[in-house]
Amino acid sequence: MIIAVTGTPGAGKTTVSKLLAQKLGYEYVSLRDYAIEKGIGEMKGDELEVEVDELAYNFERDFKGKDVVVDGHLSHFLNTDLVVVLRAHPRLIGERLTERGYSREKIGENVEAELVDVILVEALEENENVIEVDTTGKTPEEVVNEILGLIEKGVEKRVGVVDWSEVYDEVIPYLRL
């Protein structure tokens, strides 16, 4: 089974993915590291720009039929069995990306993306099996246990869990206005 863990930068993908892979006994794959290792895409400043179709083709060729948890904000564009979209309060995204030294523009872009469900919408357009999980106020272990519980129950689709429309005023300082 291939499980994609996606979400806005700062939502907790890497931490949750590694722990989920460990608990399931699956291989962990960082999509960014995989792309770099395979020579897919090119660095533009600090960012790796990839051709999504090329990335998806190579990933499927290398991992089809394997048990993998793949971590990356583009992982929902891959051919996977399940997509887990991690969500986090947009203010938390802004705080985490500020701590990471992201530019004001990138922080605003990502806070806005989380606020209006960009990754969730993309995931739903590309996949049948999508589970949305709010990570806000939860430990990585709690998030992983929630995901495992949903998988064990056979849940293949759970969306509409998060609505950030009421928090717009809280995140104005992070937005590109």
C-alpha distance (Angstrom), angle and dihedral (degrees) to the residues before:
residue distance angle dihedral
M1 . . .
I2 3.78 . .
I3 3.79 115.1 .
A4 3.81 118.8 -170.2
V5 3.79 116.9 -155.3
T6 3.79 110.0 -161.0
G7 3.78 139.1 161.8
T8 3.75 144.0 124.1
P9 3.82 115.0 -48.4
G10 3.80 106.9 -86.2
A11 3.81 96.4 30.9
G12 3.82 93.3 110.3
K13 3.81 102.8 -99.1
T14 3.79 99.8 144.7
T15 3.79 97.3 45.3
V16 3.81 93.1 45.1
S17 3.83 93.8 42.7
K18 3.79 94.2 52.6
L19 3.81 92.2 47.7
L20 3.82 92.7 44.9
A21 3.82 91.4 50.3
Q22 3.79 90.4 48.6
K23 3.82 93.8 50.0
L24 3.82 92.3 46.8
G25 3.80 94.4 42.4
Y26 3.83 89.1 -122.1
E27 3.78 129.5 141.6
Y28 3.83 114.1 -98.2
V29 3.81 117.0 -136.2
S30 3.80 126.0 -173.5
L31 3.79 103.5 -150.9
R32 3.80 91.6 -151.5
D33 3.81 92.8 52.1
Y34 3.80 90.3 45.0
A35 3.82 91.6 52.9
I36 3.81 92.0 48.7
E37 3.82 92.1 46.9
K38 3.83 91.2 50.8
G39 3.82 93.9 44.1
I40 3.80 92.9 -116.9
G41 3.79 113.1 153.1
E42 3.77 131.6 -5.1
M43 3.76 136.1 -97.9
K44 3.81 115.6 -108.0
G45 3.77 106.2 -176.7
D46 3.80 106.5 -50.9
E47 3.79 93.6 -21.7
L48 3.77 131.1 88.3
E49 3.81 111.4 -139.9
V50 3.79 113.4 -158.3
E51 3.77 138.2 -178.5
V52 3.80 100.1 -119.0
D53 3.82 95.3 -151.3
E54 3.81 91.7 53.1
L55 3.79 90.8 47.1
A56 3.82 92.1 49.2
Y57 3.82 92.8 46.9
N58 3.81 93.5 51.3
F59 3.79 93.6 42.9
E60 3.81 92.4 52.2
R61 3.80 91.2 47.6
D62 3.81 92.1 51.7
F63 3.82 101.1 38.9
K64 3.82 109.0 26.8
G65 3.80 109.6 133.0
K66 3.82 94.3 13.1
D67 3.79 129.4 114.5
V68 3.79 104.3 -112.7
V69 3.78 140.7 156.0
V70 3.80 107.3 -154.1
D71 3.78 119.1 -162.7
G72 3.78 123.7 -157.4
H73 3.78 143.9 102.1
L74 3.82 88.5 -111.5
S75 3.82 95.8 45.5
H76 3.82 91.7 102.4
F77 3.82 87.4 70.3
L78 3.83 91.0 63.6
N79 3.79 126.0 90.8
T80 3.82 99.7 -100.9
D81 3.79 137.8 152.9
L82 3.80 95.5 -127.3
V83 3.80 135.4 13.2
V84 3.79 118.8 -154.1
V85 3.80 111.6 -163.3
L86 3.78 110.7 -159.0
R87 3.78 115.4 -153.0
A88 3.79 129.8 -167.8
H89 3.79 133.2 -179.2
P90 3.83 106.9 -83.0
R91 3.82 90.9 -126.0
L92 3.82 88.7 56.5
I93 3.82 89.5 49.8
G94 3.82 88.8 52.3
E95 3.80 92.4 48.8
R96 3.80 94.1 47.6
L97 3.80 94.3 47.0
T98 3.81 90.8 47.2
E99 3.83 88.5 53.9
R100 3.82 89.0 50.5
G101 3.79 90.8 54.7
Y102 3.82 97.7 -112.9
S103 3.80 115.5 166.6
R104 3.79 117.5 -100.4
E105 3.82 88.4 -110.8
K106 3.84 93.6 53.3
I107 3.80 91.6 45.6
G108 3.80 90.8 51.9
E109 3.80 92.3 46.2
N110 3.81 92.7 51.5
V111 3.81 96.2 42.1
E112 3.79 88.8 51.5
A113 3.83 91.1 47.2
E114 3.81 90.5 53.8
L115 3.80 92.1 44.5
V116 3.82 93.2 56.0
D117 3.84 99.7 36.4
V118 3.83 97.7 -113.1
I119 3.82 96.9 158.9
L120 3.80 93.5 42.3
V121 3.81 91.8 52.0
E122 3.82 91.6 47.9
A123 3.81 90.8 48.0
L124 3.80 91.7 51.3
E125 3.81 91.5 48.5
E126 3.82 90.9 53.1
N127 3.83 104.3 35.2
E128 3.78 144.0 45.6
N129 3.81 97.7 -154.1
V130 3.81 111.4 56.5
I131 3.79 127.1 156.1
E132 3.80 119.3 -171.1
V133 3.81 117.5 -153.9
D134 3.81 126.5 -175.5
T135 3.81 109.1 -141.6
T136 3.81 95.3 -175.2
G137 3.80 111.4 127.6
K138 3.81 93.4 -1.6
T139 3.78 130.3 113.2
P140 3.80 117.5 -122.4
E141 3.82 87.8 -108.9
E142 3.81 91.3 55.1
V143 3.81 90.8 49.6
V144 3.81 92.3 48.9
N145 3.81 91.7 47.1
E146 3.82 89.4 51.2
I147 3.82 90.6 51.2
L148 3.81 92.3 46.5
G149 3.80 90.7 48.5
L150 3.81 91.2 52.9
I151 3.81 91.9 47.3
E152 3.82 91.5 48.5
K153 3.82 90.2 51.4
G154 3.80 89.6 52.2
V155 3.80 94.1 -115.4
E156 3.79 107.9 164.3
K157 3.78 99.6 169.7
R158 3.78 129.4 34.6
V159 3.77 117.6 152.2
G160 3.78 136.3 146.2
V161 3.80 91.3 59.8
V162 3.80 94.1 123.2
D163 3.81 130.5 53.6
W164 3.78 116.3 173.2
S165 3.83 95.2 174.3
E166 3.81 91.5 108.1
V167 3.83 94.7 54.7
Y168 3.81 99.3 59.3
D169 3.83 93.2 110.5
E170 3.82 90.7 52.9
V171 3.80 93.5 57.2
I172 3.81 101.0 42.2
P173 3.83 90.9 104.7
Y174 3.82 89.2 62.3
L175 3.80 98.0 45.2
R176 3.80 126.0 95.3
L177 3.81 98.0 -116.6
